[in-house]
Amino acid sequence: MRLKVKKRGNSLSVIIPKELAAGLNVDDGDSLYLTKTPRGYELSAYDPEFAEEMEAAQKVMSRYRNALIELAK
């Protein structure tokens, strides 16, 4: 799919067609993430940094499961 780059003030923008936005599951105001890969760049609604933080949080929660259950009471 070909996207056009347009100048908006001092910035450049890309218009995303509805079909692509639906495939990315994004709407007005959502954030997209650009990740450099060996094959180029990847645009997605997936934030790899947030995923790493959530993985670390899940490890802590599973390790201290009983303590968190008691704190929730």
PDB file of N, CA, C and O in Angstrom, chain B, residues numbered from 101:
ATOM      1  N   MET B 101       0.846  -1.168   0.000  1.00  0.00           N
ATOM      2  CA  MET B 101       0.000   0.000   0.000  1.00  0.00           C
ATOM      3  C   MET B 101       0.899   1.241   0.000  1.00  0.00           C
ATOM      4  O   MET B 101       1.894   1.303   0.722  1.00  0.00           O
ATOM      5  N   ARG B 102       0.542   2.187  -0.793  1.00  0.00           N
ATOM      6  CA  ARG B 102       1.330   3.409  -0.919  1.00  0.00           C
ATOM      7  C   ARG B 102       0.674   4.510  -0.096  1.00  0.00           C
ATOM      8  O   ARG B 102      -0.530   4.742  -0.204  1.00  0.00           O
ATOM      9  N   LEU B 103       1.477   5.192   0.734  1.00  0.00           N
ATOM     10  CA  LEU B 103       1.003   6.310   1.547  1.00  0.00           C
ATOM     11  C   LEU B 103       1.667   7.586   1.065  1.00  0.00           C
ATOM     12  O   LEU B 103       2.832   7.575   0.667  1.00  0.00           O
ATOM     13  N   LYS B 104       0.937   8.674   1.100  1.00  0.00           N
ATOM     14  CA  LYS B 104       1.497   9.961   0.691  1.00  0.00           C
ATOM     15  C   LYS B 104       1.887  10.776   1.913  1.00  0.00           C
ATOM     16  O   LYS B 104       1.189  10.781   2.928  1.00  0.00           O
ATOM     17  N   VAL B 105       3.010  11.459   1.797  1.00  0.00           N
ATOM     18  CA  VAL B 105       3.494  12.341   2.849  1.00  0.00           C
ATOM     19  C   VAL B 105       3.092  13.761   2.475  1.00  0.00           C
ATOM     20  O   VAL B 105       3.319  14.205   1.350  1.00  0.00           O
ATOM     21  N   LYS B 106       2.491  14.473   3.435  1.00  0.00           N
ATOM     22  CA  LYS B 106       2.040  15.848   3.203  1.00  0.00           C
ATOM     23  C   LYS B 106       2.664  16.769   4.246  1.00  0.00           C
ATOM     24  O   LYS B 106       2.895  16.371   5.388  1.00  0.00           O
ATOM     25  N   LYS B 107       2.930  17.997   3.838  1.00  0.00           N
ATOM     26  CA  LYS B 107       3.475  18.989   4.764  1.00  0.00           C
ATOM     27  C   LYS B 107       2.317  19.641   5.518  1.00  0.00           C
ATOM     28  O   LYS B 107       1.340  20.086   4.917  1.00  0.00           O
ATOM     29  N   ARG B 108       2.444  19.688   6.836  1.00  0.00           N
ATOM     30  CA  ARG B 108       1.461  20.336   7.715  1.00  0.00           C
ATOM     31  C   ARG B 108       2.227  21.275   8.636  1.00  0.00           C
ATOM     32  O   ARG B 108       2.818  20.834   9.621  1.00  0.00           O
ATOM     33  N   GLY B 109       2.220  22.554   8.325  1.00  0.00           N
ATOM     34  CA  GLY B 109       2.997  23.514   9.107  1.00  0.00           C
ATOM     35  C   GLY B 109       4.472  23.202   8.961  1.00  0.00           C
ATOM     36  O   GLY B 109       4.996  23.159   7.848  1.00  0.00           O
ATOM     37  N   ASN B 110       5.155  22.981  10.099  1.00  0.00           N
ATOM     38  CA  ASN B 110       6.580  22.644  10.081  1.00  0.00           C
ATOM     39  C   ASN B 110       6.818  21.145  10.129  1.00  0.00           C
ATOM     40  O   ASN B 110       7.962  20.705  10.234  1.00  0.00           O
ATOM     41  N   SER B 111       5.752  20.356  10.054  1.00  0.00           N
ATOM     42  CA  SER B 111       5.866  18.906  10.171  1.00  0.00           C
ATOM     43  C   SER B 111       5.438  18.216   8.892  1.00  0.00           C
ATOM     44  O   SER B 111       4.890  18.839   7.983  1.00  0.00           O
ATOM     45  N   LEU B 112       5.694  16.924   8.837  1.00  0.00           N
ATOM     46  CA  LEU B 112       5.218  16.086   7.751  1.00  0.00           C
ATOM     47  C   LEU B 112       4.214  15.100   8.331  1.00  0.00           C
ATOM     48  O   LEU B 112       4.369  14.646   9.465  1.00  0.00           O
ATOM     49  N   SER B 113       3.194  14.772   7.565  1.00  0.00           N
ATOM     50  CA  SER B 113       2.187  13.817   8.041  1.00  0.00           C
ATOM     51  C   SER B 113       1.907  12.787   6.966  1.00  0.00           C
ATOM     52  O   SER B 113       2.208  12.989   5.790  1.00  0.00           O
ATOM     53  N   VAL B 114       1.329  11.685   7.394  1.00  0.00           N
ATOM     54  CA  VAL B 114       0.940  10.606   6.497  1.00  0.00           C
ATOM     55  C   VAL B 114      -0.548  10.368   6.688  1.00  0.00           C
ATOM     56  O   VAL B 114      -1.018  10.237   7.818  1.00  0.00           O
ATOM     57  N   ILE B 115      -1.282  10.311   5.603  1.00  0.00           N
ATOM     58  CA  ILE B 115      -2.706  10.016   5.650  1.00  0.00           C
ATOM     59  C   ILE B 115      -2.864   8.501   5.598  1.00  0.00           C
ATOM     60  O   ILE B 115      -2.373   7.854   4.673  1.00  0.00           O
ATOM     61  N   ILE B 116      -3.549   7.934   6.591  1.00  0.00           N
ATOM     62  CA  ILE B 116      -3.758   6.493   6.652  1.00  0.00           C
ATOM     63  C   ILE B 116      -5.175   6.187   6.177  1.00  0.00           C
ATOM     64  O   ILE B 116      -6.135   6.693   6.757  1.00  0.00           O
ATOM     65  N   PRO B 117      -5.325   5.373   5.138  1.00  0.00           N
ATOM     66  CA  PRO B 117      -6.656   5.016   4.655  1.00  0.00           C
ATOM     67  C   PRO B 117      -7.461   4.253   5.714  1.00  0.00           C
ATOM     68  O   PRO B 117      -6.886   3.618   6.598  1.00  0.00           O
ATOM     69  N   LYS B 118      -8.780   4.320   5.620  1.00  0.00           N
ATOM     70  CA  LYS B 118      -9.654   3.661   6.591  1.00  0.00           C
ATOM     71  C   LYS B 118      -9.369   2.172   6.710  1.00  0.00           C
ATOM     72  O   LYS B 118      -9.395   1.619   7.809  1.00  0.00           O
ATOM     73  N   GLU B 119      -9.097   1.520   5.580  1.00  0.00           N
ATOM     74  CA  GLU B 119      -8.848   0.078   5.601  1.00  0.00           C
ATOM     75  C   GLU B 119      -7.620  -0.262   6.443  1.00  0.00           C
ATOM     76  O   GLU B 119      -7.627  -1.230   7.203  1.00  0.00           O
ATOM     77  N   LEU B 120      -6.569   0.543   6.300  1.00  0.00           N
ATOM     78  CA  LEU B 120      -5.349   0.314   7.061  1.00  0.00           C
ATOM     79  C   LEU B 120      -5.575   0.621   8.538  1.00  0.00           C
ATOM     80  O   LEU B 120      -5.101  -0.117   9.402  1.00  0.00           O
ATOM     81  N   ALA B 121      -6.291   1.695   8.834  1.00  0.00           N
ATOM     82  CA  ALA B 121      -6.588   2.049  10.223  1.00  0.00           C
ATOM     83  C   ALA B 121      -7.401   0.949  10.889  1.00  0.00           C
ATOM     84  O   ALA B 121      -7.176   0.629  12.056  1.00  0.00           O
ATOM     85  N   ALA B 122      -8.344   0.367  10.155  1.00  0.00           N
ATOM     86  CA  ALA B 122      -9.150  -0.725  10.707  1.00  0.00           C
ATOM     87  C   ALA B 122      -8.272  -1.944  10.973  1.00  0.00           C
ATOM     88  O   ALA B 122      -8.442  -2.621  11.987  1.00  0.00           O
ATOM     89  N   GLY B 123      -7.333  -2.228  10.067  1.00  0.00           N
ATOM     90  CA  GLY B 123      -6.428  -3.355  10.245  1.00  0.00           C
ATOM     91  C   GLY B 123      -5.478  -3.167  11.417  1.00  0.00           C
ATOM     92  O   GLY B 123      -5.103  -4.133  12.083  1.00  0.00           O
ATOM     93  N   LEU B 124      -5.090  -1.921  11.667  1.00  0.00           N
ATOM     94  CA  LEU B 124      -4.220  -1.612  12.809  1.00  0.00           C
ATOM     95  C   LEU B 124      -5.016  -1.463  14.099  1.00  0.00           C
ATOM     96  O   LEU B 124      -4.445  -1.398  15.187  1.00  0.00           O
ATOM     97  N   ASN B 125      -6.338  -1.410  13.967  1.00  0.00           N
ATOM     98  CA  ASN B 125      -7.247  -1.228  15.107  1.00  0.00           C
ATOM     99  C   ASN B 125      -6.958   0.090  15.829  1.00  0.00           C
ATOM    100  O   ASN B 125      -6.837   0.122  17.053  1.00  0.00           O
ATOM    101  N   VAL B 126      -6.848   1.177  15.058  1.00  0.00           N
ATOM    102  CA  VAL B 126      -6.606   2.503  15.612  1.00  0.00           C
ATOM    103  C   VAL B 126      -7.708   3.460  15.185  1.00  0.00           C
ATOM    104  O   VAL B 126      -8.373   3.261  14.168  1.00  0.00           O
ATOM    105  N   ASP B 127      -7.883   4.505  15.989  1.00  0.00           N
ATOM    106  CA  ASP B 127      -8.883   5.523  15.710  1.00  0.00           C
ATOM    107  C   ASP B 127      -8.255   6.885  15.976  1.00  0.00           C
ATOM    108  O   ASP B 127      -7.101   6.970  16.395  1.00  0.00           O
ATOM    109  N   ASP B 128      -9.000   7.927  15.736  1.00  0.00           N
ATOM    110  CA  ASP B 128      -8.531   9.294  15.921  1.00  0.00           C
ATOM    111  C   ASP B 128      -7.993   9.493  17.340  1.00  0.00           C
ATOM    112  O   ASP B 128      -8.677   9.180  18.314  1.00  0.00           O
ATOM    113  N   GLY B 129      -6.791  10.005  17.453  1.00  0.00           N
ATOM    114  CA  GLY B 129      -6.183  10.281  18.754  1.00  0.00           C
ATOM    115  C   GLY B 129      -5.323   9.154  19.294  1.00  0.00           C
ATOM    116  O   GLY B 129      -4.599   9.362  20.267  1.00  0.00           O
ATOM    117  N   ASP B 130      -5.374   7.958  18.698  1.00  0.00           N
ATOM    118  CA  ASP B 130      -4.545   6.845  19.152  1.00  0.00           C
ATOM    119  C   ASP B 130      -3.093   7.068  18.743  1.00  0.00           C
ATOM    120  O   ASP B 130      -2.799   7.887  17.871  1.00  0.00           O
ATOM    121  N   SER B 131      -2.201   6.337  19.374  1.00  0.00           N
ATOM    122  CA  SER B 131      -0.778   6.427  19.047  1.00  0.00           C
ATOM    123  C   SER B 131      -0.352   5.240  18.212  1.00  0.00           C
ATOM    124  O   SER B 131      -0.840   4.126  18.400  1.00  0.00           O
ATOM    125  N   LEU B 132       0.557   5.484  17.291  1.00  0.00           N
ATOM    126  CA  LEU B 132       1.186   4.432  16.506  1.00  0.00           C
ATOM    127  C   LEU B 132       2.675   4.444  16.814  1.00  0.00           C
ATOM    128  O   LEU B 132       3.228   5.481  17.180  1.00  0.00           O
ATOM    129  N   TYR B 133       3.325   3.300  16.668  1.00  0.00           N
ATOM    130  CA  TYR B 133       4.731   3.173  16.995  1.00  0.00           C
ATOM    131  C   TYR B 133       5.500   2.717  15.770  1.00  0.00           C
ATOM    132  O   TYR B 133       5.087   1.801  15.059  1.00  0.00           O
ATOM    133  N   LEU B 134       6.613   3.369  15.542  1.00  0.00           N
ATOM    134  CA  LEU B 134       7.488   3.047  14.425  1.00  0.00           C
ATOM    135  C   LEU B 134       8.706   2.334  14.996  1.00  0.00           C
ATOM    136  O   LEU B 134       9.428   2.886  15.825  1.00  0.00           O
ATOM    137  N   THR B 135       8.927   1.102  14.544  1.00  0.00           N
ATOM    138  CA  THR B 135      10.017   0.279  15.048  1.00  0.00           C
ATOM    139  C   THR B 135      10.949  -0.068  13.905  1.00  0.00           C
ATOM    140  O   THR B 135      10.501  -0.472  12.832  1.00  0.00           O
ATOM    141  N   LYS B 136      12.250   0.089  14.132  1.00  0.00           N
ATOM    142  CA  LYS B 136      13.232  -0.271  13.110  1.00  0.00           C
ATOM    143  C   LYS B 136      13.463  -1.776  13.174  1.00  0.00           C
ATOM    144  O   LYS B 136      13.725  -2.334  14.239  1.00  0.00           O
ATOM    145  N   THR B 137      13.362  -2.417  12.025  1.00  0.00           N
ATOM    146  CA  THR B 137      13.584  -3.861  11.921  1.00  0.00           C
ATOM    147  C   THR B 137      14.691  -4.098  10.901  1.00  0.00           C
ATOM    148  O   THR B 137      15.073  -3.173  10.185  1.00  0.00           O
ATOM    149  N   PRO B 138      15.214  -5.321  10.822  1.00  0.00           N
ATOM    150  CA  PRO B 138      16.254  -5.608   9.821  1.00  0.00           C
ATOM    151  C   PRO B 138      15.782  -5.370   8.382  1.00  0.00           C
ATOM    152  O   PRO B 138      16.598  -5.117   7.496  1.00  0.00           O
ATOM    153  N   ARG B 139      14.468  -5.451   8.151  1.00  0.00           N
ATOM    154  CA  ARG B 139      13.934  -5.270   6.800  1.00  0.00           C
ATOM    155  C   ARG B 139      13.478  -3.847   6.525  1.00  0.00           C
ATOM    156  O   ARG B 139      12.998  -3.563   5.427  1.00  0.00           O
ATOM    157  N   GLY B 140      13.613  -2.949   7.487  1.00  0.00           N
ATOM    158  CA  GLY B 140      13.162  -1.568   7.308  1.00  0.00           C
ATOM    159  C   GLY B 140      12.461  -1.082   8.564  1.00  0.00           C
ATOM    160  O   GLY B 140      12.932  -1.316   9.677  1.00  0.00           O
ATOM    161  N   TYR B 141      11.337  -0.407   8.382  1.00  0.00           N
ATOM    162  CA  TYR B 141      10.574   0.105   9.514  1.00  0.00           C
ATOM    163  C   TYR B 141       9.212  -0.554   9.556  1.00  0.00           C
ATOM    164  O   TYR B 141       8.651  -0.911   8.520  1.00  0.00           O
ATOM    165  N   GLU B 142       8.678  -0.715  10.772  1.00  0.00           N
ATOM    166  CA  GLU B 142       7.374  -1.326  10.967  1.00  0.00           C
ATOM    167  C   GLU B 142       6.492  -0.354  11.732  1.00  0.00           C
ATOM    168  O   GLU B 142       6.899   0.172  12.769  1.00  0.00           O
ATOM    169  N   LEU B 143       5.300  -0.115  11.234  1.00  0.00           N
ATOM    170  CA  LEU B 143       4.324   0.758  11.864  1.00  0.00           C
ATOM    171  C   LEU B 143       3.264  -0.112  12.507  1.00  0.00           C
ATOM    172  O   LEU B 143       2.658  -0.949  11.838  1.00  0.00           O
ATOM    173  N   SER B 144       3.030   0.078  13.809  1.00  0.00           N
ATOM    174  CA  SER B 144       2.028  -0.747  14.490  1.00  0.00           C
ATOM    175  C   SER B 144       1.422   0.011  15.659  1.00  0.00           C
ATOM    176  O   SER B 144       1.926   1.055  16.073  1.00  0.00           O
ATOM    177  N   ALA B 145       0.337  -0.533  16.177  1.00  0.00           N
ATOM    178  CA  ALA B 145      -0.305   0.016  17.368  1.00  0.00           C
ATOM    179  C   ALA B 145       0.298  -0.633  18.612  1.00  0.00           C
ATOM    180  O   ALA B 145      -0.123  -0.322  19.726  1.00  0.00           O
ATOM    181  N   TYR B 146       1.251  -1.507  18.451  1.00  0.00           N
ATOM    182  CA  TYR B 146       1.914  -2.256  19.517  1.00  0.00           C
ATOM    183  C   TYR B 146       3.133  -1.489  20.002  1.00  0.00           C
ATOM    184  O   TYR B 146       4.007  -1.137  19.208  1.00  0.00           O
ATOM    185  N   ASP B 147       3.195  -1.229  21.306  1.00  0.00           N
ATOM    186  CA  ASP B 147       4.332  -0.515  21.890  1.00  0.00           C
ATOM    187  C   ASP B 147       5.274  -1.529  22.530  1.00  0.00           C
ATOM    188  O   ASP B 147       4.952  -2.064  23.591  1.00  0.00           O
ATOM    189  N   PRO B 148       6.423  -1.811  21.923  1.00  0.00           N
ATOM    190  CA  PRO B 148       7.327  -2.830  22.471  1.00  0.00           C
ATOM    191  C   PRO B 148       7.859  -2.483  23.860  1.00  0.00           C
ATOM    192  O   PRO B 148       8.070  -3.386  24.668  1.00  0.00           O
ATOM    193  N   GLU B 149       8.081  -1.212  24.159  1.00  0.00           N
ATOM    194  CA  GLU B 149       8.569  -0.822  25.488  1.00  0.00           C
ATOM    195  C   GLU B 149       7.516  -1.113  26.547  1.00  0.00           C
ATOM    196  O   GLU B 149       7.842  -1.599  27.630  1.00  0.00           O
ATOM    197  N   PHE B 150       6.246  -0.817  26.242  1.00  0.00           N
ATOM    198  CA  PHE B 150       5.165  -1.088  27.181  1.00  0.00           C
ATOM    199  C   PHE B 150       5.021  -2.592  27.394  1.00  0.00           C
ATOM    200  O   PHE B 150       4.765  -3.036  28.513  1.00  0.00           O
ATOM    201  N   ALA B 151       5.181  -3.373  26.337  1.00  0.00           N
ATOM    202  CA  ALA B 151       5.082  -4.829  26.450  1.00  0.00           C
ATOM    203  C   ALA B 151       6.169  -5.371  27.382  1.00  0.00           C
ATOM    204  O   ALA B 151       5.906  -6.274  28.176  1.00  0.00           O
ATOM    205  N   GLU B 152       7.377  -4.832  27.290  1.00  0.00           N
ATOM    206  CA  GLU B 152       8.464  -5.253  28.182  1.00  0.00           C
ATOM    207  C   GLU B 152       8.134  -4.915  29.631  1.00  0.00           C
ATOM    208  O   GLU B 152       8.375  -5.725  30.526  1.00  0.00           O
ATOM    209  N   GLU B 153       7.585  -3.726  29.869  1.00  0.00           N
ATOM    210  CA  GLU B 153       7.214  -3.315  31.223  1.00  0.00           C
ATOM    211  C   GLU B 153       6.119  -4.218  31.780  1.00  0.00           C
ATOM    212  O   GLU B 153       6.159  -4.591  32.952  1.00  0.00           O
ATOM    213  N   MET B 154       5.145  -4.570  30.950  1.00  0.00           N
ATOM    214  CA  MET B 154       4.061  -5.445  31.395  1.00  0.00           C
ATOM    215  C   MET B 154       4.575  -6.850  31.696  1.00  0.00           C
ATOM    216  O   MET B 154       4.103  -7.494  32.633  1.00  0.00           O
ATOM    217  N   GLU B 155       5.526  -7.324  30.918  1.00  0.00           N
ATOM    218  CA  GLU B 155       6.113  -8.639  31.170  1.00  0.00           C
ATOM    219  C   GLU B 155       6.827  -8.654  32.520  1.00  0.00           C
ATOM    220  O   GLU B 155       6.713  -9.622  33.272  1.00  0.00           O
ATOM    221  N   ALA B 156       7.559  -7.590  32.827  1.00  0.00           N
ATOM    222  CA  ALA B 156       8.241  -7.486  34.119  1.00  0.00           C
ATOM    223  C   ALA B 156       7.224  -7.418  35.255  1.00  0.00           C
ATOM    224  O   ALA B 156       7.423  -8.034  36.302  1.00  0.00           O
ATOM    225  N   ALA B 157       6.130  -6.671  35.057  1.00  0.00           N
ATOM    226  CA  ALA B 157       5.091  -6.572  36.080  1.00  0.00           C
ATOM    227  C   ALA B 157       4.430  -7.928  36.316  1.00  0.00           C
ATOM    228  O   ALA B 157       4.131  -8.274  37.459  1.00  0.00           O
ATOM    229  N   GLN B 158       4.200  -8.689  35.268  1.00  0.00           N
ATOM    230  CA  GLN B 158       3.582 -10.011  35.414  1.00  0.00           C
ATOM    231  C   GLN B 158       4.485 -10.956  36.190  1.00  0.00           C
ATOM    232  O   GLN B 158       3.995 -11.767  36.976  1.00  0.00           O
ATOM    233  N   LYS B 159       5.794 -10.868  35.986  1.00  0.00           N
ATOM    234  CA  LYS B 159       6.730 -11.701  36.743  1.00  0.00           C
ATOM    235  C   LYS B 159       6.662 -11.362  38.227  1.00  0.00           C
ATOM    236  O   LYS B 159       6.644 -12.257  39.071  1.00  0.00           O
ATOM    237  N   VAL B 160       6.624 -10.072  38.543  1.00  0.00           N
ATOM    238  CA  VAL B 160       6.540  -9.643  39.943  1.00  0.00           C
ATOM    239  C   VAL B 160       5.217 -10.102  40.549  1.00  0.00           C
ATOM    240  O   VAL B 160       5.184 -10.605  41.672  1.00  0.00           O
ATOM    241  N   MET B 161       4.125  -9.928  39.802  1.00  0.00           N
ATOM    242  CA  MET B 161       2.812 -10.309  40.324  1.00  0.00           C
ATOM    243  C   MET B 161       2.718 -11.815  40.564  1.00  0.00           C
ATOM    244  O   MET B 161       2.099 -12.243  41.539  1.00  0.00           O
ATOM    245  N   SER B 162       3.317 -12.618  39.697  1.00  0.00           N
ATOM    246  CA  SER B 162       3.256 -14.066  39.908  1.00  0.00           C
ATOM    247  C   SER B 162       4.145 -14.483  41.073  1.00  0.00           C
ATOM    248  O   SER B 162       3.824 -15.422  41.801  1.00  0.00           O
ATOM    249  N   ARG B 163       5.261 -13.785  41.245  1.00  0.00           N
ATOM    250  CA  ARG B 163       6.169 -14.118  42.345  1.00  0.00           C
ATOM    251  C   ARG B 163       5.560 -13.752  43.698  1.00  0.00           C
ATOM    252  O   ARG B 163       5.707 -14.503  44.662  1.00  0.00           O
ATOM    253  N   TYR B 164       4.883 -12.616  43.780  1.00  0.00           N
ATOM    254  CA  TYR B 164       4.310 -12.143  45.043  1.00  0.00           C
ATOM    255  C   TYR B 164       2.783 -12.245  45.033  1.00  0.00           C
ATOM    256  O   TYR B 164       2.093 -11.392  45.591  1.00  0.00           O
ATOM    257  N   ARG B 165       2.267 -13.292  44.396  1.00  0.00           N
ATOM    258  CA  ARG B 165       0.832 -13.467  44.227  1.00  0.00           C
ATOM    259  C   ARG B 165       0.088 -13.454  45.566  1.00  0.00           C
ATOM    260  O   ARG B 165      -0.893 -12.726  45.723  1.00  0.00           O
ATOM    261  N   ASN B 166       0.545 -14.244  46.517  1.00  0.00           N
ATOM    262  CA  ASN B 166      -0.135 -14.346  47.816  1.00  0.00           C
ATOM    263  C   ASN B 166      -0.122 -13.010  48.567  1.00  0.00           C
ATOM    264  O   ASN B 166      -1.122 -12.629  49.176  1.00  0.00           O
ATOM    265  N   ALA B 167       0.994 -12.310  48.522  1.00  0.00           N
ATOM    266  CA  ALA B 167       1.078 -11.015  49.188  1.00  0.00           C
ATOM    267  C   ALA B 167       0.112 -10.009  48.546  1.00  0.00           C
ATOM    268  O   ALA B 167      -0.530  -9.229  49.249  1.00  0.00           O
ATOM    269  N   LEU B 168       0.013 -10.029  47.238  1.00  0.00           N
ATOM    270  CA  LEU B 168      -0.904  -9.112  46.554  1.00  0.00           C
ATOM    271  C   LEU B 168      -2.364  -9.456  46.850  1.00  0.00           C
ATOM    272  O   LEU B 168      -3.205  -8.563  46.951  1.00  0.00           O
ATOM    273  N   ILE B 169      -2.662 -10.741  46.989  1.00  0.00           N
ATOM    274  CA  ILE B 169      -4.032 -11.140  47.353  1.00  0.00           C
ATOM    275  C   ILE B 169      -4.366 -10.622  48.739  1.00  0.00           C
ATOM    276  O   ILE B 169      -5.465 -10.115  48.962  1.00  0.00           O
ATOM    277  N   GLU B 170      -3.431 -10.743  49.676  1.00  0.00           N
ATOM    278  CA  GLU B 170      -3.668 -10.237  51.038  1.00  0.00           C
ATOM    279  C   GLU B 170      -3.819  -8.733  51.051  1.00  0.00           C
ATOM    280  O   GLU B 170      -4.667  -8.208  51.773  1.00  0.00           O
ATOM    281  N   LEU B 171      -3.021  -8.024  50.271  1.00  0.00           N
ATOM    282  CA  LEU B 171      -3.124  -6.570  50.217  1.00  0.00           C
ATOM    283  C   LEU B 171      -4.444  -6.121  49.598  1.00  0.00           C
ATOM    284  O   LEU B 171      -4.947  -5.046  49.925  1.00  0.00           O
ATOM    285  N   ALA B 172      -5.002  -6.924  48.717  1.00  0.00           N
ATOM    286  CA  ALA B 172      -6.253  -6.563  48.062  1.00  0.00           C
ATOM    287  C   ALA B 172      -7.456  -6.699  48.988  1.00  0.00           C
ATOM    288  O   ALA B 172      -8.518  -6.148  48.696  1.00  0.00           O
ATOM    289  N   LYS B 173      -7.313  -7.421  50.094  1.00  0.00           N
ATOM    290  CA  LYS B 173      -8.448  -7.628  51.022  1.00  0.00           C
ATOM    291  C   LYS B 173      -8.793  -6.384  51.792  1.00  0.00           C
ATOM    292  O   LYS B 173      -9.717  -6.397  52.605  1.00  0.00           O
TER     293      LYS B 173
END
